[in-house]
Structures are given as structure tokens and as C-alpha cells.
Amino acid sequence: MRDTVHHPLFARFYARMSVAMDTKGGVAAYRDELLAGLSGRVIEIGAGNGLNFAHYPGAVSEVVAIEPERRLRQLAVSAALRSDVPVDVVPGVAEALPVKSEAFDAAVASLVLCTVRDLPRALAELRRVLRPGGELRFFEHGRAEGRALATAQRALDRTVWPALFGGCHTARDPLAALGAAGFEVVSYRRFRLPEKGPQLPSSPCVLGVARRPGG
């Protein structure tokens, strides 16, 4: 079957860039912060090349990692073999997760909500598969707070950016989308990547914790 998501050129670029950003850009520290304290069964959407796997704490009993792009999924499988926690890499898209409802204690969305084709549907799926009271850990880039950069982001999203960067959109608002999907945003902080140097359309980031109500 043909892959639902197929970005072979971007996948190669992302695989190299993400590793460089982890080692030289300090992104690995944000992955530690994102995943700290997790336990039980976890689902991660858009796992990419599996760079989060090495950062899951030992209290995690299983990670189901969803990745739709074939090349990135192959790299994620290799990363899963090196992980200290059990990781099952599964093909699929965030808008139709191939798992049972209320089956996970936590979910992880890491630099992926910018690329999903239907953001409300993807978040509804995450809400479905989390148990009541389960956490959604998120680390995303999104809409800038400054007017000038936000205007540039919207212009890029309507033109070249998604085509160049695997369907990425720079002007989405993760916090607003989480609230609209019925999540309670527990905590978050904003920062920029890279921390120094020119600000890019993808520089404004937010990292935090949301919760499915109940439980």
C-alpha cells in the first residue's frame, strides 16, 4: 500500500537536521523536560526518527510510536532497538490512531502538530485514546506573539513553507487548539529555537502539559 504521508526528500533533510539540533542546538534538553516523570503506557504521535526514545524514563512500561512517513519510520525502528524502554513503532496517522480508546496513561506530541493535516481531528483522537485524567505532553513551535513575525508566518503558510518542509505550518496556535479540543492546559512555557541568532518563522516554541478532564 502507498504510504499516506510521503515526503522522502524532507525526511532525509529532517533526519540530519534533527540530530544536529539535538547535539548542537540543545534540543535534547527540551526532550528531557518534555518526558520527565512519565509512567505507564504512552502513545507518541509523529515519532519521526525516534529521537525522543532515549529520553523516556524507566517508569514507562511501553511506548506506542506512530509515524506515517516510511523513511522516518525505518529510522525510528532502529532507535527503538536502542531504547531502554519497550517501544513499538507503528504506521499510522494522528487523525486515525490504530489503537483502542482510553488505552494510554499519557500521550506525547513533539514538533508534529504543525504538520498534521487536520489538527482538530488529531487532537480529538489523542483525547479519545487517553484515559480520563491522562496527560498530553507537548513540545511544539507555533504562532509568534509579535505582529510582524506572525504576519510573515501566515504568508509563508499560504505559499512555500508547507511544500518545502513536509506539510509544516508555522502559524498554528497549539495552546488554542488544545483548549478547543477539550484539553485542560495545566502548565506551559514559551521560548525560541534557536535561542540565539536570527529568529526563524519556526522559532517561537511552547512546551507544556495538558490533561484530559476526568479521572
CORTA-V95391 format. One record per pair of residues at least 24 apart in sequence whose ideal C-beta (glycine too) atoms are under 7 Angstrom apart, sorted by sequence separation. I is the first residue (numbers start at 1). GAP is how many residues later the second one is. D is the distance in Angstrom with one decimal. If there is no record, write none. Layout:
i=I gap=GAP d=D
i=I gap=GAP d=D
This chain:
i=31 gap=24 d=4.4
i=48 gap=24 d=5.1
i=62 gap=24 d=5.0
i=63 gap=24 d=4.5
i=64 gap=24 d=5.3
i=65 gap=24 d=4.8
i=66 gap=24 d=5.5
i=68 gap=24 d=6.4
i=186 gap=24 d=6.3
i=50 gap=25 d=6.3
i=60 gap=25 d=4.7
i=65 gap=25 d=6.7
i=68 gap=25 d=4.9
i=104 gap=25 d=5.4
i=185 gap=25 d=4.9
i=186 gap=25 d=5.5
i=49 gap=26 d=3.8
i=50 gap=26 d=3.7
i=53 gap=26 d=4.9
i=58 gap=26 d=6.6
i=62 gap=26 d=7.0
i=64 gap=26 d=6.0
i=66 gap=26 d=4.7
i=95 gap=26 d=4.5
i=103 gap=26 d=5.8
i=104 gap=26 d=5.6
i=105 gap=26 d=6.2
i=114 gap=26 d=6.6
i=184 gap=26 d=6.3
i=49 gap=27 d=5.8
i=53 gap=27 d=5.9
i=58 gap=27 d=6.7
i=95 gap=27 d=5.1
i=101 gap=27 d=5.1
i=102 gap=27 d=7.0
i=104 gap=27 d=6.7
i=107 gap=27 d=7.0
i=109 gap=27 d=6.6
i=113 gap=27 d=5.0
i=114 gap=27 d=6.2
i=183 gap=27 d=4.0
i=184 gap=27 d=4.8
i=48 gap=28 d=6.7
i=66 gap=28 d=6.8
i=94 gap=28 d=3.7
i=97 gap=28 d=4.8
i=101 gap=28 d=6.1
i=102 gap=28 d=6.9
i=106 gap=28 d=5.8
i=111 gap=28 d=6.4
i=143 gap=28 d=4.9
i=183 gap=28 d=6.6
i=22 gap=29 d=5.8
i=47 gap=29 d=5.1
i=50 gap=29 d=2.9
i=54 gap=29 d=6.4
i=56 gap=29 d=4.7
i=96 gap=29 d=6.8
i=102 gap=29 d=4.8
i=105 gap=29 d=5.5
i=106 gap=29 d=4.7
i=107 gap=29 d=4.7
i=108 gap=29 d=5.0
i=109 gap=29 d=4.8
i=110 gap=29 d=4.7
i=111 gap=29 d=6.3
i=141 gap=29 d=7.0
i=143 gap=29 d=6.4
i=183 gap=29 d=6.4
i=184 gap=29 d=5.8
i=18 gap=30 d=6.6
i=49 gap=30 d=6.5
i=50 gap=30 d=6.1
i=53 gap=30 d=4.1
i=95 gap=30 d=6.2
i=99 gap=30 d=5.4
i=104 gap=30 d=6.3
i=111 gap=30 d=6.8
i=142 gap=30 d=5.3
i=143 gap=30 d=4.7
i=18 gap=31 d=6.3
i=66 gap=31 d=6.4
i=94 gap=31 d=6.2
i=106 gap=31 d=6.5
i=109 gap=31 d=6.7
i=142 gap=31 d=5.6
i=170 gap=31 d=4.4
i=175 gap=31 d=6.4
i=182 gap=31 d=7.0
i=97 gap=32 d=5.6
i=142 gap=32 d=4.8
i=170 gap=32 d=5.5
i=174 gap=32 d=5.8
i=178 gap=32 d=4.9
i=18 gap=33 d=5.8
i=14 gap=34 d=6.7
i=15 gap=34 d=5.0
i=53 gap=34 d=5.3
i=140 gap=34 d=4.4
i=64 gap=35 d=6.3
i=138 gap=36 d=6.1
i=161 gap=40 d=6.8
i=47 gap=42 d=6.7
i=156 gap=45 d=5.6
i=136 gap=47 d=6.1
i=46 gap=48 d=6.4
i=153 gap=48 d=5.1
i=45 gap=49 d=4.4
i=152 gap=49 d=6.2
i=149 gap=50 d=6.7
i=115 gap=51 d=6.0
i=115 gap=52 d=4.6
i=115 gap=53 d=5.2
i=119 gap=53 d=6.5
i=114 gap=54 d=4.8
i=123 gap=54 d=6.1
i=127 gap=54 d=6.0
i=114 gap=55 d=5.2
i=123 gap=55 d=6.6
i=127 gap=55 d=5.8
i=43 gap=56 d=6.5
i=52 gap=56 d=6.7
i=114 gap=56 d=6.9
i=127 gap=56 d=6.7
i=15 gap=57 d=6.8
i=124 gap=57 d=5.9
i=11 gap=58 d=5.3
i=52 gap=58 d=5.8
i=114 gap=58 d=5.8
i=119 gap=58 d=5.4
i=123 gap=58 d=3.6
i=12 gap=59 d=6.9
i=113 gap=59 d=6.6
i=145 gap=59 d=6.9
i=11 gap=60 d=4.1
i=15 gap=60 d=5.9
i=120 gap=60 d=6.8
i=144 gap=60 d=4.6
i=11 gap=61 d=5.0
i=43 gap=61 d=4.7
i=113 gap=61 d=5.5
i=120 gap=61 d=6.3
i=141 gap=61 d=4.7
i=143 gap=61 d=7.0
i=7 gap=62 d=5.9
i=41 gap=62 d=6.8
i=42 gap=62 d=6.2
i=142 gap=62 d=6.2
i=5 gap=63 d=3.8
i=6 gap=63 d=6.9
i=8 gap=63 d=6.0
i=41 gap=63 d=4.9
i=42 gap=63 d=6.7
i=141 gap=63 d=6.1
i=4 gap=64 d=5.4
i=5 gap=64 d=4.9
i=41 gap=64 d=5.3
i=42 gap=64 d=4.8
i=43 gap=64 d=5.0
i=44 gap=64 d=4.2
i=45 gap=64 d=5.7
i=141 gap=64 d=4.8
i=142 gap=64 d=6.2
i=3 gap=65 d=6.5
i=40 gap=65 d=3.3
i=42 gap=65 d=6.9
i=140 gap=65 d=6.8
i=3 gap=66 d=6.8
i=39 gap=66 d=6.7
i=40 gap=66 d=6.7
i=42 gap=66 d=6.2
i=46 gap=66 d=3.0
i=140 gap=66 d=5.9
i=3 gap=67 d=5.1
i=45 gap=67 d=5.7
i=38 gap=68 d=5.3
i=139 gap=68 d=4.6
i=46 gap=69 d=6.8
i=138 gap=69 d=7.0
i=138 gap=70 d=5.9
i=137 gap=72 d=5.9
i=138 gap=72 d=6.5
i=35 gap=73 d=7.0
i=135 gap=74 d=5.6
i=136 gap=74 d=4.5
i=34 gap=76 d=6.4
i=135 gap=76 d=5.6
i=133 gap=78 d=6.5
i=134 gap=78 d=5.1
i=133 gap=79 d=6.5
i=132 gap=80 d=6.0
i=45 gap=81 d=6.9
i=133 gap=81 d=5.7
i=134 gap=81 d=7.0
i=130 gap=82 d=4.5
i=132 gap=82 d=3.1
i=133 gap=82 d=2.1
i=132 gap=83 d=3.7
i=131 gap=84 d=6.4
i=127 gap=85 d=5.5
i=43 gap=86 d=5.9
i=5 gap=88 d=6.7
i=4 gap=89 d=5.4
i=35 gap=102 d=6.6
i=34 gap=103 d=5.2
i=34 gap=105 d=4.7
i=30 gap=109 d=5.9
i=14 gap=152 d=6.8
i=10 gap=155 d=6.3
i=10 gap=156 d=3.7
i=7 gap=159 d=4.2
i=25 gap=168 d=6.7
i=25 gap=169 d=5.5
i=34 gap=173 d=6.1
i=33 gap=174 d=6.4
i=30 gap=177 d=6.1
